[in-house]
Amino acid sequence: MKYNGLILDLDNTLYRIGNAGDIAIEKTARYFKELVNIDEAEFIKAFYKSGIDLKYKIGSQAACHNRLIYFKKTIEYFGLNPFLYALDLNNFHCNAFMNEIILSDGVYRILQKFKNNKGKICILTDMMTDVQLIKIKKLGLENLIDIMFTSEEIGAEKPNPLGFYTCIDYLNLPKNEILFIGDNYERDIIGAEICGLESIYIDIDDSKKHKNSVRNFEEVEAFIFANFFK
């Protein structure tokens, strides 16, 4: 069997988030303190609370990940003018986060190898489109990915089948020629398999809850080319 199409999750699949988010918000809090002398710990607490409140209010949709809204609500919490600070903080935070992320070992090699075999590569990700475009370019994958679909443009988050079928339609391949790779068992793996796709689970906790479990992307390379490209 030969796979001619890949559908990939992005966050924690092609790179590890690790503590990038914590570092980014800590740097942003220090930056904001220089502007208005707000306590850093209180700022960070208000930021995370704004995110929780937003997710509770609107549920699982792309906007619930929007850090610009988090910053707007955080600034309002302190009785300040979001028109003066929200965009600036969001841009600062985004740059700080991007400076912390690094492509996982094996990713570029396997994607380049797949492209050399004339395969098509699609990203399916739950997030805002602008942020994910920045990540792809920061990771140096802009010339290897054929297309990316975000929950913002699709209107639904994984494991909703809409995103998976959007990718399947784009690839225009039989399902048995498409492989999905992701790190979230409930959203990625179950979602893919509901739609009839074979999948590889990047299982960083080594739970072995899936028959095609690997611990990192380097193992993905060996797994795919050893087992599927025959």
C-alpha positions in Angstrom: 0.0 0.0 0.0 1.3 3.5 -0.8 0.0 6.7 0.7 -0.2 9.6 -1.7 -1.6 12.2 0.7 -0.8 13.3 4.2 -3.1 15.3 6.5 -1.1 16.7 9.5 -2.0 18.4 12.7 0.3 21.4 13.4 0.6 22.3 17.1 2.5 19.7 19.2 2.8 17.5 16.1 5.2 19.3 13.8 6.8 21.2 16.8 6.6 20.9 20.6 4.8 23.8 22.3 6.5 22.9 25.6 6.8 26.1 27.7 6.7 28.5 24.8 3.3 29.8 25.8 4.4 30.4 29.4 7.6 32.2 28.3 5.7 34.4 25.8 3.1 35.6 28.3 5.7 36.2 31.0 7.7 38.4 28.5 4.4 40.2 27.5 3.6 40.8 31.2 7.0 42.4 31.7 6.6 44.5 28.6 3.2 45.7 29.7 4.5 46.5 33.2 7.0 48.9 31.6 4.1 50.6 29.9 1.5 50.9 32.7 3.1 49.4 35.8 0.6 46.6 36.2 1.8 43.7 38.4 3.1 40.9 36.2 1.5 38.1 38.2 -1.9 39.8 38.2 -1.6 40.5 34.5 -0.9 36.8 33.8 -3.7 35.6 36.0 -6.2 38.0 34.3 -5.0 36.8 30.8 -5.6 33.2 31.6 -8.9 34.0 33.2 -10.0 35.9 30.1 -9.2 32.8 28.0 -11.2 30.5 30.3 -14.1 32.9 30.3 -14.1 33.2 26.5 -14.1 29.5 26.0 -16.9 29.1 28.5 -19.0 31.8 26.7 -18.5 30.8 23.1 -17.6 27.1 23.3 -15.2 25.2 21.0 -14.7 27.4 17.9 -11.7 29.2 16.4 -12.3 32.5 18.2 -11.8 30.8 21.6 -8.1 30.6 20.8 -7.8 34.3 19.8 -5.2 35.9 22.0 -6.1 39.3 20.8 -9.5 38.9 22.5 -7.7 37.6 25.6 -5.6 40.8 25.7 -8.6 43.0 25.0 -10.5 41.5 27.9 -7.4 41.6 30.2 -6.9 45.3 29.5 -10.5 46.0 30.2 -10.2 44.1 33.5 -7.7 46.6 34.6 -9.9 49.5 33.6 -7.5 50.5 30.7 -8.2 51.4 27.1 -7.9 48.3 24.8 -7.7 50.6 21.8 -4.3 51.8 23.1 -2.7 48.5 24.0 -4.5 45.3 22.7 -3.0 45.1 19.2 0.5 46.0 20.5 0.4 43.3 23.2 -1.0 40.7 20.8 1.8 41.4 18.3 4.5 41.3 21.0 3.1 38.1 22.4 2.9 36.4 19.0 6.6 37.4 18.2 7.7 36.1 21.7 5.9 32.8 21.1 7.3 32.3 17.6 10.8 32.9 18.9 10.5 29.9 21.2 9.2 27.2 18.7 11.5 24.8 16.8 10.6 22.3 14.2 10.7 18.7 15.7 13.4 16.4 14.6 12.5 14.4 11.5 9.7 16.6 10.3 11.5 18.3 7.4 13.1 15.1 6.3 9.9 13.1 6.1 7.9 15.8 4.4 10.6 16.5 1.8 10.9 12.8 1.2 7.1 12.6 0.8 7.1 15.5 -1.6 9.9 13.9 -3.6 7.5 10.9 -4.0 5.0 13.4 -5.5 2.8 13.2 -2.4 0.3 15.9 -1.4 0.5 17.5 2.1 -2.4 19.2 3.9 -2.5 20.8 7.4 -5.7 20.6 9.5 -5.5 22.8 12.6 -7.7 24.3 15.3 -6.6 27.9 15.5 -6.7 31.3 13.9 -5.5 31.4 10.3 -3.0 34.3 10.6 -1.2 32.8 13.6 -0.9 29.4 11.9 0.4 30.9 8.7 3.1 32.7 10.7 4.0 29.4 12.4 4.4 27.5 9.1 6.8 30.2 7.8 8.7 30.4 11.1 9.2 26.6 11.0 10.4 26.8 7.4 7.7 24.6 5.9 6.1 27.1 3.5 7.4 25.3 0.4 6.5 21.8 1.5 2.9 22.2 2.6 0.4 22.2 -0.3 -2.5 23.8 1.7 -3.7 24.5 5.2 -7.2 24.5 6.6 -8.0 26.1 9.9 -11.0 25.8 12.1 -11.5 29.5 11.6 -12.1 29.1 7.9 -13.9 25.7 8.1 -16.2 26.8 10.9 -15.7 23.7 13.0 -13.0 22.2 15.2 -11.7 18.7 15.3 -13.0 16.0 15.8 -15.9 17.4 13.7 -15.8 15.5 10.4 -16.1 18.8 8.3 -12.4 19.6 8.6 -11.3 16.1 7.7 -13.6 15.9 4.7 -12.5 19.3 3.6 -8.9 18.0 3.4 -10.0 14.7 1.7 -11.9 16.7 -0.9 -8.8 18.9 -1.6 -6.5 15.9 -1.8 -8.9 14.2 -4.3 -7.5 10.8 -3.4 -9.2 7.6 -2.2 -9.3 7.4 1.6 -7.0 4.4 1.7 -4.3 6.5 0.1 -4.4 9.2 2.8 -2.7 9.1 6.2 -3.4 11.4 9.1 -0.8 12.3 11.8 -1.6 14.1 15.0 -0.9 14.3 18.8 -4.4 14.6 20.3 -6.1 11.2 20.6 -9.7 12.5 21.0 -9.5 15.4 18.5 -7.1 14.1 15.9 -7.1 10.3 15.9 -10.7 9.6 16.7 -11.7 12.4 14.3 -9.6 10.9 11.5 -10.8 7.4 12.0 -14.5 8.4 12.2 -13.9 9.6 8.6 -12.3 6.3 7.6 -8.7 7.5 7.5 -5.6 5.5 8.7 -3.8 7.5 11.4 -0.5 7.7 13.3 -0.7 8.9 16.9 2.2 10.9 18.3 1.9 9.6 21.8 4.4 11.7 23.8 3.1 10.0 27.1 3.7 6.6 25.6 0.2 5.4 26.6 0.1 3.0 23.7 -3.6 3.5 23.4 -3.4 3.3 19.6 -2.1 0.6 17.3 0.0 3.1 15.3 1.5 5.0 18.3 4.9 6.7 18.1 6.6 8.9 20.6 8.0 11.6 18.3 8.2 12.6 14.6 11.5 10.8 14.1 9.7 7.5 14.7 7.0 8.6 12.3 9.5 8.7 9.5 10.7 5.1 10.2 7.1 3.9 10.7 5.8 5.3 7.5 8.6 4.3 5.2 9.1 0.9 6.8 5.5 -0.1 6.9 3.6 1.7 4.2 5.9 2.6 1.3 6.4 -0.9 -0.1 
